[in-house]
Amino acid sequence: EDKVVQSPLSLVVHEGDTVTLNCSYEVTNFRSLLWYKQEKKAPTFLFMLTSSGIEKKSGRLSSILDKKELFSILNITATQTGDSAIYLCAVEGRTSGTYKYIFGTGTRLKVLA
Amino acid sequence: NAGVTQTPKFQVLKTGQSMTLQCAQDMNHNSMYWYRQDPGMGLRLIYYSASEGTTDKGEVPNGYNVSRLNKREFSLRLESAAPSQTSVYFCASSPHSLEGTGYTFGSGTRLTVV
């Protein structure tokens, strides 16, 4: 059965701290892994990863994929209160001829001032 | 603004009532999806439509039906609502299910069934 597991489930840090969020997966015919940030409403896209070892970076956020060990990490450096959100990992796999994304349960991050 | 529009944003139903959640996208995307999000369960796929004229069951289809009315619109219907269907519902779209480009999500519908 395809699955995506995120850890930790929740995390509380102080502003300025660095955090690492984890996403491990078992998916049939893997094609891509996505990270989303969800604040109060809809998830917003952060990164798409398809190749191992290539870091994607956007400001203080970065992410990398390991297709051999089947996991990805999302790093946030110098955290700010605005980083407080649920971070979702979604993995794209193919079953019955169609690609679909399977989502993890998310990591709830709270950054304290 | 281009994107995915869901209506209504909030809804309270009594057990046994029916309703339809509407979703429309103006990005000319081929594929559309309905997810529900529950605490501790993440986003779970209810139904999807890989292209206009096709619909398929996702992970949790029981109690729901969908209609891909045209390329823009994909509706989700609850025929006889149950308290277990209390959830936040998200519609999403992507250019094509065979292109790994990620989703664009609507802002969600918070449904409560009492």
Interface residues (C-beta under 8 A of the other chain):
Chain A: V4 R31 S32 L34 K41 A42 P43 T44 F45 M48 T50 L88 A90 E92 S96 T98 Y99 K100 Y101 I102 F103 G104 T105 G106
Chain B: V4 Y33 Y35 G40 M41 G42 L43 R44 L45 Y48 A50 D56 G58 F90 S97 L98 G100 T101 G102 Y103 T104 F105 G106 S107 G108
